[in-house]
Amino acid sequence: MIHIEPAVLEDYLVRTRWFAGKGRPFRATRMRSIAALAAPASDIADASEPSVEIFLLTIEYSDPEGGSEIYQVPLASYEEYVEQIGHAFVGAVEHEGGQRYVFDAVHDRKAMALWLGAFVDAEADGDVRIGALVFRRVPGGEALDPALRASPLSGEQSNSSVRFDDTAIMKIFRKVSPGVNPDIEIHEELTRGAAESIAALYGWVEIEVDGEVVQLAMLQEFLRTASDGFELATGSVRTLLADPAQAVADSGGDFAGEATRLGEALAQVHEMLRDRFPSERRGPDATADLARAMNERLDHALGVVPELAAHADRVRAAYEAVAALDGIDVQRVHGDLHLGQTLRTSHGWRIVDFEGEPGRPFAERSLPDSPWRDVAGMLRSFDYAPGVVQLSRTFAGDAAEDEERLRTIRGEEWSRRAREHFLEAYSEAIGAPLLDQAHRRLLDAYVADKAVYEAVYEKRNRPTWVRIPLAALAEIGAAEIGDAAIGDAETGDGTPIPA
C-alpha cells in the first residue's frame, strides 16, 4: 500500500470536473485507504502493471459556510511514469525505498479492467468479494466479456464515468457518504420492473466503512445510439439561430416534437416510481414544510449569491402560495432532472442519473417529493439551452443590433414551444390535460426554487454563467409567477440546469 499525503491531491482536485469545491477555500485533511484491487497473480511481478487502491479523501472548507466533504479517489501507481495517462497524474511518492508515480485510476485502462473483471466474476453467484469490496450483480443482467476495453467519458459531471466498449458504462461516485445511493436504489427497482425509459442496471460496488455501507460505483447498460439531451437541444438552437429570420416552427431547429416525446417518457417513469415505491397524499403541514424548506434554501443562497436579494421578495411570494395549499401528492422522483440527465436513442428517450441533487444528503434525496419538481427542472432546462448558446457566441462576425435582438426573440420562441409541448404531453399522459391552480402554484414554486439552486451552482462552478439564473429570476419577478413557469415569448424567462 502506498502512503500519500492529502495535500498532494489539492492541485489535482481543482483540475477535475467532479470536485465541487472549486471557487471555495479548502484543505485536504485526511487520506484513508479503504480497499485494494490486485492484478492476476501471473502479472504481479510485472512492473508495467498498476498497484490500485481506493482512498477516501476528506475536504474541509474555511469559508463562512464551512463544512466538510468526503470524496472517493481510486489511484493507480507505477514504478515508472506512464505518458499515456499523464493528464491524470496526481504526484510522485516515496515507497519502499523507491518512488512510485500516482495517477487517477479512472483514466487508466489497466486499472479499470480490474473493476470489470470483478463484475464478471460476480455473474455466477450474484456477488463477489475482493477484500472489503463487494461487487453485486442484478439478476438477469447481460453477461460481460472481461476483454472489454475501458475508456473514461468527458463532460461536466459530479461523478466519473467509464465506458466498456459498446456494452456497459460504470459510474464511479466521487462525493460519497454512508447509506444507499438513490441512483442505485431507483435503477435497481426500475430495472426489475423492465422500465423502457431508463438504462438497465447491471450491478454495483459497495464496502462497509466504520460499520456503515458506502456504495462506490454502479454498472449499467451502455446505450449505443444515445445522444446527450442537452447537446441535442443546444444543437437545435444553433441551427435555428443560424437563420433567425425563420419562425421556429418553420425551421430545422424546432425541438417541440422531441419535447413532446420527452414529456411522455417522464410520465412513464413517474408512473413506475409511483407503483414500486411508497406514495401518499399529505396535508397542509406538508405544504407549509415545503415552503419553509424553499425559504431556507433561499436564505442560504443569499449568502453565496448576494445578487439574489433583488428577487427575493417575489420568489418568497411564490413559496408562500404553496404554503397556503391544502395538500400535496408525493412519491419518489428523479430529484435533479434536466436535459443533461436524458439520452435520445433510436428507440426513444432514456432518463438517467437518479442520484438527486449531489449537495444533499442521501436521506433527503430519498424522501418522497412532488413529481412537479422534475417537471419544473425540465422546463428550466429548455430555457437554459438558448442561454448557453448565446453566451458561447458561436456566430461568426459582429452581428447588427437588430439581428442580435431577433436571435434573442427566436431563442425565447424555441424555449416557449419546447416548454409548452413538454408540459402538454406530460400532463396528458398523467390524465391532467389542464393544470389546476394547485398544480400551477407547485410548479411555479419549484421553478423558482430551482433557479435559486442554479444561481449557487453557477457562482461556485461557472461564475460567468451566473447571469443566466439571475436573468430567469428577474423575469419571474417581473411577471405573474404562473406565466413565468410555463413561459411567455414576451418575457423570455430563462431557467437553467447545468449539464
C-alpha positions as CSV (number, residue, x, y, z in Angstrom):
1,M,0.0,0.0,0.0
2,I,1.3,3.5,-0.8
3,H,1.3,6.4,1.6
4,I,0.3,9.7,0.1
5,E,-0.2,13.0,1.9
6,P,-3.6,14.6,1.5
7,A,-2.1,17.9,0.3
8,V,-0.7,16.2,-2.7
9,L,-4.3,15.8,-4.0
10,E,-5.2,19.5,-3.7
11,D,-3.6,20.7,-7.0
12,Y,-5.2,17.7,-8.9
13,L,-8.7,18.3,-7.4
14,V,-9.1,21.8,-8.9
15,R,-8.3,20.4,-12.4
16,T,-11.1,17.8,-12.2
17,R,-14.6,18.3,-13.4
18,W,-16.1,16.4,-10.4
19,F,-14.7,18.3,-7.5
20,A,-17.5,20.5,-6.2
21,G,-15.3,22.8,-4.1
22,K,-13.7,24.8,-6.9
23,G,-14.0,28.5,-6.0
24,R,-14.1,27.8,-2.2
25,P,-11.1,27.9,0.2
26,F,-10.4,24.3,1.1
27,R,-7.8,21.9,2.5
28,A,-7.4,18.1,2.0
29,T,-7.0,16.9,5.6
30,R,-7.2,13.1,5.5
31,M,-6.4,10.4,3.0
32,R,-7.8,7.0,4.1
33,S,-7.1,3.8,2.1
34,I,-10.2,1.5,2.2
35,A,-9.5,-1.2,-0.4
36,A,-7.1,-2.5,-2.9
37,L,-7.6,-4.3,-6.3
38,A,-4.8,-6.6,-7.5
39,A,-3.8,-7.8,-11.0
40,P,-3.9,-11.5,-11.7
41,A,-1.2,-13.5,-9.9
42,S,0.7,-14.0,-13.1
43,D,1.1,-10.3,-13.6
44,I,2.0,-9.3,-10.0
45,A,5.7,-9.2,-10.7
46,D,5.2,-7.2,-13.9
47,A,6.4,-3.6,-13.3
48,S,4.1,-2.4,-16.1
49,E,1.0,-3.5,-14.0
50,P,-0.5,-0.9,-11.7
51,S,-1.0,-1.1,-7.9
52,V,-4.5,0.1,-7.4
53,E,-6.0,1.4,-4.1
54,I,-9.3,3.2,-3.3
55,F,-9.0,6.2,-1.0
56,L,-11.5,8.3,0.8
57,L,-10.3,11.9,0.9
58,T,-11.7,14.4,3.4
59,I,-12.0,18.0,2.3
60,E,-12.6,20.8,4.8
61,Y,-13.7,24.3,3.9
62,S,-12.7,27.5,5.6
63,D,-15.3,30.0,4.2
64,P,-18.2,31.2,6.3
65,E,-20.3,28.2,5.1
66,G,-17.6,25.8,6.3
67,G,-18.3,22.1,6.4
68,S,-16.5,19.1,5.0
69,E,-17.0,16.5,2.2
70,I,-15.6,13.0,1.5
71,Y,-14.5,12.1,-2.0
72,Q,-13.7,8.7,-3.4
73,V,-10.3,8.7,-5.2
74,P,-9.2,5.5,-6.8
75,L,-5.5,5.7,-7.5
76,A,-3.2,3.6,-9.7
77,S,0.6,3.7,-9.1
78,Y,3.5,2.6,-11.2
79,E,7.3,2.3,-10.8
80,E,7.7,4.4,-13.9
81,Y,5.8,7.5,-15.3
82,V,3.1,6.5,-17.8
83,E,3.0,9.1,-20.5
84,Q,-0.3,7.9,-22.0
85,I,-2.2,8.9,-18.8
86,G,-0.1,11.9,-17.9
87,H,-3.2,14.1,-17.9
88,A,-4.3,12.2,-14.8
89,F,-1.0,12.4,-13.0
90,V,-1.5,13.1,-9.3
91,G,2.1,13.1,-8.0
92,A,5.1,11.0,-7.1
93,V,5.5,9.4,-3.7
94,E,8.3,7.6,-1.8
95,H,7.6,3.9,-1.5
96,E,9.8,1.1,0.0
97,G,13.0,3.0,-0.7
98,G,12.0,3.9,-4.2
99,Q,9.5,6.1,-6.0
100,R,6.1,5.4,-7.4
101,Y,4.1,7.6,-9.9
102,V,0.4,8.0,-8.9
103,F,-2.5,8.5,-11.4
104,D,-6.2,8.8,-11.1
105,A,-7.2,5.2,-11.8
106,V,-10.4,6.2,-13.7
107,H,-8.1,7.2,-16.6
108,D,-6.1,4.0,-16.5
109,R,-7.4,1.2,-18.8
110,K,-5.4,-1.5,-16.9
111,A,-6.8,-0.3,-13.6
112,M,-10.4,-0.2,-14.8
113,A,-10.1,-3.8,-16.2
114,L,-9.9,-4.9,-12.5
115,W,-13.3,-3.4,-11.8
116,L,-14.8,-5.1,-14.9
117,G,-13.2,-8.4,-14.0
118,A,-14.8,-8.4,-10.6
119,F,-18.2,-7.7,-12.1
120,V,-17.6,-10.7,-14.5
121,D,-16.7,-12.9,-11.5
122,A,-19.9,-11.8,-9.7
123,E,-22.2,-13.1,-12.5
124,A,-22.4,-16.7,-11.3
125,D,-23.4,-16.1,-7.6
126,G,-24.8,-12.6,-7.7
127,D,-21.8,-11.1,-5.8
128,V,-18.1,-11.5,-5.3
129,R,-15.9,-10.1,-2.5
130,I,-12.4,-8.7,-3.1
131,G,-11.0,-7.9,0.3
132,A,-13.5,-5.5,1.8
133,L,-15.1,-4.6,-1.6
134,V,-18.4,-6.3,-2.6
135,F,-19.3,-6.4,-6.3
136,R,-23.0,-7.1,-6.8
137,R,-25.0,-8.1,-9.9
138,V,-28.7,-7.6,-10.7
139,P,-30.2,-11.0,-11.7
140,G,-30.7,-11.4,-15.5
141,G,-28.2,-8.8,-16.5
142,E,-26.1,-9.1,-19.6
143,A,-23.1,-11.4,-19.5
144,L,-19.9,-9.3,-19.7
145,D,-16.7,-10.0,-21.6
146,P,-13.6,-9.4,-19.4
147,A,-11.8,-8.3,-22.6
148,L,-13.9,-5.2,-23.0
149,R,-11.7,-2.1,-23.3
150,A,-12.2,0.8,-20.8
151,S,-12.3,4.5,-21.7
152,P,-13.3,7.4,-19.5
153,L,-16.1,9.8,-20.6
154,S,-15.6,13.5,-20.7
155,G,-18.1,16.2,-19.9
156,E,-19.4,18.2,-17.0
157,Q,-20.1,15.6,-14.3
158,S,-20.2,15.4,-10.5
159,N,-19.0,11.8,-10.8
160,S,-16.7,9.9,-13.2
161,S,-17.9,7.5,-15.9
162,V,-16.0,4.8,-17.7
163,R,-17.3,3.1,-20.9
164,F,-16.5,-0.6,-21.6
165,D,-16.6,-0.6,-25.4
166,D,-20.3,-0.6,-26.5
167,T,-21.6,-2.9,-23.8
168,A,-21.5,-1.2,-20.4
169,I,-20.8,2.0,-18.6
170,M,-19.6,2.4,-15.0
171,K,-20.3,5.4,-12.9
172,I,-17.8,6.0,-10.1
173,F,-19.3,8.1,-7.4
174,R,-16.9,10.8,-6.3
175,K,-18.6,12.6,-3.4
176,V,-19.7,9.7,-1.1
177,S,-21.5,9.2,2.2
178,P,-22.9,6.2,4.1
179,G,-26.2,4.7,3.0
180,V,-28.0,3.6,-0.1
181,N,-27.4,5.8,-3.1
182,P,-30.7,6.7,-4.7
183,D,-29.2,6.2,-8.2
184,I,-28.6,2.5,-7.4
185,E,-31.8,2.1,-5.4
186,I,-34.1,3.5,-8.1
187,H,-32.3,2.0,-11.1
188,E,-32.5,-1.5,-9.4
189,E,-36.3,-1.2,-9.0
190,L,-36.9,0.2,-12.4
191,T,-34.6,-2.5,-14.0
192,R,-36.5,-5.2,-12.2
193,G,-39.7,-3.7,-13.4
194,A,-38.4,-3.7,-17.0
195,A,-38.9,0.1,-17.4
196,E,-38.3,1.1,-21.0
197,S,-37.2,4.7,-20.4
198,I,-34.0,4.0,-18.5
199,A,-30.6,2.3,-19.0
200,A,-30.7,-1.1,-17.2
201,L,-28.6,-1.6,-14.1
202,Y,-26.1,-4.5,-14.2
203,G,-24.6,-4.1,-10.8
204,W,-22.8,-2.0,-8.2
205,V,-19.9,-1.9,-5.8
206,E,-20.1,-1.3,-2.1
207,I,-18.0,-1.5,1.1
208,E,-18.5,-1.3,4.8
209,V,-16.7,1.6,6.4
210,D,-16.9,2.1,10.2
211,G,-19.9,-0.2,10.3
212,E,-21.9,1.5,7.6
213,V,-22.3,0.6,3.9
214,V,-20.8,3.0,1.4
215,Q,-21.7,2.5,-2.3
216,L,-18.9,3.4,-4.6
217,A,-19.9,2.7,-8.2
218,M,-22.6,1.3,-10.4
219,L,-22.5,-0.5,-13.8
220,Q,-25.2,0.0,-16.4
221,E,-26.3,-0.8,-19.9
222,F,-24.4,1.3,-22.5
223,L,-26.9,2.9,-24.9
224,R,-25.1,2.5,-28.2
225,T,-27.2,5.0,-30.2
226,A,-27.6,7.6,-27.4
227,S,-27.1,11.3,-27.8
228,D,-26.9,13.7,-24.9
229,G,-30.2,15.6,-24.5
230,F,-28.6,18.9,-23.7
231,E,-26.2,18.7,-26.7
232,L,-29.2,17.9,-28.9
233,A,-31.1,20.9,-27.6
234,T,-28.2,23.3,-28.0
235,G,-27.6,21.9,-31.5
236,S,-31.2,22.6,-32.3
237,V,-30.9,26.2,-31.0
238,R,-27.7,26.8,-33.1
239,T,-29.5,25.5,-36.2
240,L,-32.3,27.9,-35.5
241,L,-30.2,30.9,-34.7
242,A,-28.0,30.4,-37.8
243,D,-31.0,31.7,-39.8
244,P,-33.1,33.7,-37.3
245,A,-35.3,35.1,-40.0
246,Q,-37.4,31.9,-39.9
247,A,-40.0,31.3,-37.2
248,V,-39.1,28.3,-35.0
249,A,-42.0,26.1,-36.3
250,D,-40.8,26.6,-39.9
251,S,-37.1,26.0,-39.2
252,G,-35.0,22.9,-38.8
253,G,-34.2,23.9,-35.3
254,D,-37.6,23.2,-33.7
255,F,-37.4,21.0,-30.7
256,A,-41.2,20.7,-30.0
257,G,-41.6,17.1,-31.2
258,E,-38.7,15.9,-29.1
259,A,-40.0,17.8,-26.1
260,T,-43.4,16.0,-26.5
261,R,-41.7,12.6,-26.5
262,L,-39.6,13.5,-23.5
263,G,-42.7,14.5,-21.6
264,E,-44.3,11.2,-22.3
265,A,-41.1,9.3,-21.2
266,L,-41.1,11.2,-17.9
267,A,-44.7,10.4,-17.2
268,Q,-43.9,6.7,-17.8
269,V,-41.0,6.8,-15.3
270,H,-43.1,8.6,-12.7
271,E,-45.8,6.0,-13.0
272,M,-43.4,3.2,-12.4
273,L,-41.8,5.0,-9.5
274,R,-45.3,5.5,-8.0
275,D,-46.0,1.8,-8.4
276,R,-42.7,0.5,-6.9
277,F,-42.1,2.9,-4.1
278,P,-44.4,4.4,-1.4
279,S,-46.6,7.3,-2.4
280,E,-49.2,9.3,-0.5
281,R,-51.3,12.4,-0.1
282,R,-50.1,14.8,2.6
283,G,-52.0,17.6,4.2
284,P,-51.4,21.3,4.8
285,D,-48.5,20.7,7.2
286,A,-46.5,19.2,4.3
287,T,-47.1,22.2,2.0
288,A,-46.0,24.6,4.9
289,D,-42.9,22.5,5.4
290,L,-42.1,22.6,1.7
291,A,-42.4,26.4,1.6
292,R,-40.3,26.6,4.7
293,A,-37.6,24.5,3.1
294,M,-37.6,26.6,0.0
295,N,-37.3,29.8,2.0
296,E,-34.4,28.3,3.9
297,R,-32.6,27.4,0.7
298,L,-33.1,31.0,-0.5
299,D,-31.7,32.3,2.8
300,H,-28.6,30.1,2.3
301,A,-28.3,31.1,-1.3
302,L,-28.3,34.8,-0.5
303,G,-25.1,34.3,1.4
304,V,-23.4,32.9,-1.6
305,V,-25.1,35.0,-4.4
306,P,-25.9,38.4,-2.9
307,E,-27.4,39.4,-6.3
308,L,-30.4,37.3,-5.4
309,A,-31.6,39.9,-3.0
310,A,-33.2,41.9,-5.8
311,H,-35.6,39.0,-6.5
312,A,-36.1,37.6,-3.0
313,D,-39.5,39.1,-2.1
314,R,-41.4,37.9,-5.2
315,V,-39.7,34.5,-5.0
316,R,-40.8,34.2,-1.4
317,A,-44.3,35.1,-2.6
318,A,-44.3,32.0,-4.8
319,Y,-43.3,29.9,-1.9
320,E,-46.0,31.3,0.4
321,A,-48.6,30.4,-2.3
322,V,-47.5,26.8,-1.8
323,A,-47.8,27.1,1.9
324,A,-51.5,28.1,1.5
325,L,-52.3,24.8,-0.4
326,D,-54.4,22.2,1.5
327,G,-52.2,19.3,0.5
328,I,-49.7,17.7,-1.9
329,D,-49.2,14.3,-3.6
330,V,-45.7,12.9,-3.1
331,Q,-43.7,9.9,-4.4
332,R,-40.1,9.0,-5.3
333,V,-38.9,11.3,-8.1
334,H,-35.7,11.9,-10.1
335,G,-34.9,15.0,-8.0
336,D,-32.4,16.7,-10.3
337,L,-33.9,16.4,-13.8
338,H,-32.7,18.4,-16.7
339,L,-31.7,17.8,-20.3
340,G,-28.3,16.7,-19.3
341,Q,-29.9,13.8,-17.5
342,T,-31.5,12.5,-20.6
343,L,-30.3,10.5,-23.6
344,R,-32.0,10.3,-27.0
345,T,-31.7,6.8,-28.5
346,S,-33.0,5.2,-31.7
347,H,-35.7,3.7,-29.5
348,G,-36.7,6.9,-27.8
349,W,-35.7,9.0,-24.8
350,R,-34.0,7.5,-21.8
351,I,-33.8,9.2,-18.4
352,V,-30.6,8.6,-16.4
353,D,-28.8,9.7,-13.2
354,F,-31.4,9.2,-10.5
355,E,-28.8,10.3,-7.8
356,G,-30.7,13.5,-7.0
357,E,-29.0,16.8,-6.1
358,P,-25.4,16.0,-5.3
359,G,-25.2,18.6,-2.5
360,R,-28.0,17.0,-0.4
361,P,-27.6,14.0,2.0
362,F,-28.9,10.6,0.8
363,A,-31.6,10.7,3.4
364,E,-33.0,13.9,2.0
365,R,-32.7,12.8,-1.7
366,S,-34.7,9.6,-0.9
367,L,-37.6,11.4,0.6
368,P,-40.9,11.4,-1.4
369,D,-41.5,14.7,-3.3
370,S,-43.9,16.1,-5.8
371,P,-43.3,14.9,-9.4
372,W,-43.8,18.6,-10.3
373,R,-40.2,19.2,-9.1
374,D,-39.0,17.1,-12.0
375,V,-41.3,18.8,-14.4
376,A,-40.0,22.2,-13.3
377,G,-36.4,21.1,-13.7
378,M,-37.0,20.2,-17.3
379,L,-38.9,23.5,-18.0
380,R,-35.9,25.4,-16.8
381,S,-33.6,23.3,-18.9
382,F,-35.5,24.2,-22.0
383,D,-34.8,27.8,-21.2
384,Y,-31.2,27.2,-20.4
385,A,-30.2,25.8,-23.8
386,P,-30.7,29.1,-25.7
387,G,-28.9,31.0,-22.9
388,V,-25.9,28.8,-23.2
389,V,-25.8,29.2,-27.0
390,Q,-26.0,32.9,-26.7
391,L,-23.2,33.0,-24.1
392,S,-21.0,30.8,-26.2
393,R,-21.0,33.4,-29.0
394,T,-20.7,30.8,-31.7
395,F,-21.9,33.0,-34.5
396,A,-19.3,34.4,-36.8
397,G,-18.8,38.2,-37.2
398,D,-20.3,41.1,-35.3
399,A,-24.0,40.9,-35.8
400,A,-26.0,44.0,-36.1
401,E,-28.1,45.0,-33.1
402,D,-31.4,44.2,-34.8
403,E,-30.1,40.7,-35.7
404,E,-29.0,40.0,-32.2
405,R,-32.4,41.1,-31.0
406,L,-34.0,38.8,-33.5
407,R,-31.9,35.9,-32.2
408,T,-33.0,36.6,-28.7
409,I,-36.6,36.6,-29.7
410,R,-36.1,33.3,-31.6
411,G,-34.3,31.7,-28.6
412,E,-37.3,32.7,-26.4
413,E,-39.7,31.3,-29.0
414,W,-37.7,28.0,-29.1
415,S,-37.8,27.7,-25.4
416,R,-41.5,28.6,-25.1
417,R,-42.5,26.0,-27.7
418,A,-40.4,23.3,-26.1
419,R,-41.8,24.0,-22.7
420,E,-45.4,24.1,-23.9
421,H,-45.1,20.8,-25.8
422,F,-43.3,19.0,-23.0
423,L,-45.8,20.2,-20.4
424,E,-48.8,19.3,-22.5
425,A,-47.5,15.8,-23.3
426,Y,-46.7,15.1,-19.7
427,S,-50.0,16.4,-18.3
428,E,-52.0,14.5,-20.9
429,A,-50.0,11.3,-20.1
430,I,-50.8,11.5,-16.4
431,G,-54.5,12.3,-17.1
432,A,-54.3,16.0,-16.2
433,P,-54.5,17.8,-19.6
434,L,-55.1,21.2,-17.9
435,L,-53.1,22.4,-14.8
436,D,-55.4,23.3,-11.9
437,Q,-54.5,26.2,-9.6
438,A,-52.8,23.9,-7.0
439,H,-50.5,22.3,-9.6
440,R,-49.7,25.6,-11.1
441,R,-48.6,27.0,-7.7
442,L,-46.5,24.0,-7.1
443,L,-44.9,24.2,-10.5
444,D,-44.2,27.9,-10.1
445,A,-42.5,27.5,-6.7
446,Y,-40.4,24.6,-7.9
447,V,-39.3,26.6,-10.9
448,A,-38.2,29.5,-8.7
449,D,-36.5,27.1,-6.2
450,K,-34.5,25.5,-9.0
451,A,-33.4,28.9,-10.3
452,V,-32.1,29.8,-6.8
453,Y,-30.3,26.5,-6.6
454,E,-28.7,27.1,-10.0
455,A,-27.6,30.5,-9.1
456,V,-25.5,29.0,-6.3
457,Y,-24.2,26.3,-8.6
458,E,-23.1,28.8,-11.3
459,K,-21.5,31.1,-8.7
460,R,-19.3,28.3,-7.5
461,N,-18.5,26.4,-10.7
462,R,-19.0,28.7,-13.7
463,P,-19.2,32.3,-12.4
464,T,-19.6,33.9,-15.8
465,W,-22.8,31.9,-16.3
466,V,-24.5,33.1,-13.1
467,R,-26.2,35.8,-15.3
468,I,-28.5,33.0,-16.7
469,P,-30.2,32.1,-13.5
470,L,-30.3,35.7,-12.4
471,A,-32.0,36.7,-15.6
472,A,-34.5,33.9,-15.1
473,L,-35.3,35.2,-11.6
474,A,-35.6,38.8,-12.8
475,E,-38.2,37.7,-15.4
476,I,-40.1,35.6,-12.9
477,G,-40.2,38.6,-10.5
478,A,-41.4,40.9,-13.3
479,A,-44.5,38.9,-14.2
480,E,-47.1,36.7,-12.6
481,I,-45.2,33.7,-11.4
482,G,-47.6,31.3,-13.1
483,D,-46.9,32.9,-16.5
484,A,-43.2,32.6,-15.9
485,A,-43.2,28.9,-15.1
486,I,-45.0,27.9,-18.4
487,G,-43.2,30.6,-20.4
488,D,-44.1,33.7,-22.3
489,A,-42.4,34.7,-25.5
490,E,-42.5,38.4,-24.5
491,T,-40.9,37.9,-21.1
492,G,-38.2,35.4,-22.2
493,D,-37.8,33.8,-18.8
494,G,-34.7,31.7,-18.6
495,T,-34.5,28.8,-16.2
496,P,-31.1,26.9,-16.0
497,I,-29.9,23.5,-15.3
498,P,-26.2,22.7,-15.6
499,A,-25.2,19.9,-17.8
